[in-house]
């Protein structure tokens, strides 16, 4: 083998070494998140197996070719690389890191004549795709991308909020939030637990409004806060990384700040005058126009929305809608939910969150 051939071979081995390390690092992050944050032994084991398969397929000569000091890429960074405000972002970034590195490993192994290693890298890459999907399915933040109809159930608007919540879940609401400003903390907790038990069998996300400690105590799927409540960082410190965080935004600036601060979804409004928040100035549909194309996560228009108004808003909605009285005061809340969902799904809404599954 000529000197040139040896140098070319060494170049390929450097690529193999760098990408084996990159893929293993991404897999280890995912494995630890599955193990310590989501307490999912099956996913953690599958990711560990993938990491070991990766190491077994990497030729030992690749390590010998390592030249960290001579690597011109060690100082190359990208914008946002050092910022992770959400568990969802951390999972997607490390899954992409592992998948892209595995693809490079596969193609480089082919070029180096390592057919068995190339096949092993390919199999590992597909295994990582599957485990990324499994991890994301565990996250309420990811599941909000599937929600189109979001119910705020309020005891002040109905006699039996548990019945209404369950009926709305059967009718197609993808998320149910208990909003009860007049209830004491203990009464709120008791009602929240009953509603959570009523909607979760239907695969519906349960959201606590305002009460951050209760969201943690109940292991709620999400906590929703307003502009005058605890700062997002303080909320996250209490509920942990797995609980989804929703934030109300009344202006484009507030929506942008909520995204930067780690909101998993946004409530945009009020669209129209509403008895549940009479103190909030009506923002109107213009707010939806102002944020269009600027949101990269689910958002729900809220405030005074009924079936007729929803039909009018539908072409301007970036994702979905949150309603209260239109379901809570309906004679048949299940049917009302189904009709509202049908309106939402009658036109293809632009989904800024890049959901990979069918909308609920």
Secondary structure, 3 states (H helix, E strand, C coil): CCHHHHHHHHHHHHHHHHHHHHHHHHHHHHHHHHHHHCCCHHHHHHHHHHHHHHHHHCCHHHHHCCCCCCCCCCCCCCCCCCCCCCHHHHHHHHHHHHHHHHHHHHHHHHHCCCHHHHHHHHHHHHHHHHHHHHHHHCCHHHHHHHCCEEEEECCCCCCCHHHHHHHHHHHCCCEEEECCCCCCHHHHHHHHHHHHHHHHCCCCEEEEECCHHHHHHHCCCEEEECCCCCCHHHHHHHHCCCCEEEEEECCHHHHHHHHHCCCCEEEEECCCCCCCCCCCCCCCCHHHHHHCCCCCCCEEEECCCCHHHHHHHHHHCCCEEEECHHHHCCCCHHHHHHHHHHHHHCCCCCCCCCCCCCCC
